[in-house]
Each structure stands twice: as structure tokens, then as C-alpha cells.
Amino acid sequence: MDLREQKSALRREYAKIRDSLPEKQREKASLAICKNLLDTVSFEFCENVLVYSAIKSEPDLKYFIDAAFEAGKGVYFPKTYPKGILKFYKVSSYADLVPGAFGILEPSEILPLYDVSGEKNDLCVVPGLCFDLERGRIGYGKGYYDRFLKNFRGISVGVCFDACISESALPAEKRYDRSVDFTLTEMGIKSIVC
């Protein structure tokens, strides 16, 4: 099985695992993930947070996002573009989001654009179908976050449910796949860059 086939099989496997979690369990775990994010030093000292709009059975970040607004952090949401390009725009409330590609809530392009070469202490919350204990990630296969993280100067945290942490190293293409700086679940921090 080649690398692409391995990744596709893992996407199917972990999407099934995540989808099979009862809704109440996902809600409780999402809240715990949000609280764990708020307890990190990375959040405490960041100026801006880059978040995502949850789709399907992804961890819901609403509690974390609300707290970031209340803490006076700049809150940025992603917008997708052709060729796997991801750009983040600053929002002042959920009213700034509209359904975009794939039905995902996205910000308008008239909002302030995130400067990817800016602050080194900004925090980017990265979704994924699964992560491993070495900070590796399997996303949805389009490479949006891999391309973005290549130039991002801040701290990246991968979030998923604990059931979606792989004990084995995930397959990765060294030239393209980007690992995160640390991973976090409802159980706390699972891995961190040394």
C-alpha cells in the first residue's frame, strides 16, 4: 500500500471512530478540549488565536472562541481558496461568518487579513481526523493546513478527541506534511515539541 492509500485508509478509519462517538460524549469532550486550550501558556501569552468552524463530528471550539473574544484576543477564522490556499480573517463576532466552501462557515474577505509573517506567539488551533504521539497529523487530504503552517511563525496546536490519537506514527510525506507544535485532547496535552 502506498502512502496515499495508507492515508486514505486512516481517514476512513478515524472518521468512523469519531462519528461513532455519542453526541453527548462529543459535547462533553469538546468542552474539556476548550478548557484545556484556555489553560495553556500558549493561550495566556498569545495576542491572536486562529480557530476553525467545526463541521460534522469535529471538536466544537465555541466555548474557547467565546473566551478568546472575552479575553480581548484577536480571533481569526479561515477561508479556503483554490490550490489548497488557506487565509485567516479577523472576526469580531459570529455574525461575520457566512456559509462558504463545503458549507463551512467562513469570514468575508473585507475583514482584516492575518499577516502570516507576524507575531511568533500567536496560537493556531489545527483540526485533524487523527494525530499521533509525535505530533503528526492526518487531515482531510487537501493540504490546506500543511501549506499554511509552512509559513506560520506562531504556535500550532492540534486538537482531536482522545479516541483519535494514534499510538503508532502516522505516515507522512516529509516535503509536504507539517506536524504541529503540540497536540491536545479532552484528556490534556498528548505530545509536545522537545
Secondary structure as the mmCIF struct_conf table of DSSP 4:
data_model
#
loop_
_struct_conf.conf_type_id
_struct_conf.id
_struct_conf.beg_label_comp_id
_struct_conf.beg_label_asym_id
_struct_conf.beg_label_seq_id
_struct_conf.end_label_comp_id
_struct_conf.end_label_asym_id
_struct_conf.end_label_seq_id
HELX_RH_AL_P HELX_RH_AL_P1 LEU A 3 SER A 20
BEND BEND1 LEU A 21 LEU A 21
HELX_RH_AL_P HELX_RH_AL_P2 GLU A 23 LEU A 38
TURN_TY1_P TURN_TY1_P1 ASP A 39 ASP A 39
BEND BEND2 THR A 40 THR A 40
HELX_RH_AL_P HELX_RH_AL_P3 VAL A 41 PHE A 45
BEND BEND3 GLU A 47 GLU A 47
STRN STRN1 ASN A 48 LEU A 50
TURN_TY1_P TURN_TY1_P2 LYS A 56 SER A 57
BEND BEND4 GLU A 58 GLU A 58
HELX_LH_PP_P HELX_LH_PP_P1 PRO A 59 ASP A 60
HELX_RH_AL_P HELX_RH_AL_P4 LYS A 62 GLU A 70
TURN_TY1_P TURN_TY1_P3 ALA A 71 GLY A 72
STRN STRN2 GLY A 74 TYR A 81
HELX_RH_3T_P HELX_RH_3T_P1 PRO A 82 GLY A 84
STRN STRN3 ILE A 85 VAL A 91
BEND BEND5 SER A 92 SER A 93
HELX_RH_3T_P HELX_RH_3T_P2 TYR A 94 ASP A 96
STRN STRN4 LEU A 97 PRO A 99
HELX_RH_3T_P HELX_RH_3T_P3 ALA A 101 GLY A 103
STRN STRN5 LEU A 105 PRO A 107
TURN_TY1_P TURN_TY1_P4 GLU A 109 ILE A 110
BEND BEND6 LEU A 111 LEU A 111
HELX_LH_PP_P HELX_LH_PP_P2 PRO A 112 PRO A 112
STRN STRN6 LEU A 113 LEU A 113
HELX_LH_PP_P HELX_LH_PP_P3 TYR A 114 TYR A 114
TURN_TY1_P TURN_TY1_P5 VAL A 116 SER A 117
BEND BEND7 GLY A 118 GLY A 118
TURN_TY1_P TURN_TY1_P6 LYS A 120 ASN A 121
STRN STRN7 LEU A 123 PRO A 127
BEND BEND8 LEU A 129 LEU A 129
STRN STRN8 CYS A 130 ASP A 132
TURN_TY1_P TURN_TY1_P7 LEU A 133 GLU A 134
BEND BEND9 ARG A 135 ARG A 135
STRN STRN9 ARG A 137 ILE A 138
BEND BEND10 TYR A 140 LYS A 142
HELX_RH_AL_P HELX_RH_AL_P5 TYR A 144 ASN A 151
BEND BEND11 GLY A 154 GLY A 154
STRN STRN10 ILE A 155 VAL A 159
HELX_RH_3T_P HELX_RH_3T_P4 ASP A 162 CYS A 164
STRN STRN11 ILE A 165 SER A 166
BEND BEND12 GLU A 167 SER A 168
HELX_LH_PP_P HELX_LH_PP_P4 ALA A 169 PRO A 171
TURN_TY1_P TURN_TY1_P8 LYS A 174 TYR A 176
BEND BEND13 ASP A 181 ASP A 181
STRN STRN12 PHE A 182 THR A 185
TURN_TY1_P TURN_TY1_P9 GLU A 186 MET A 187
STRN STRN13 GLY A 188 ILE A 192
#
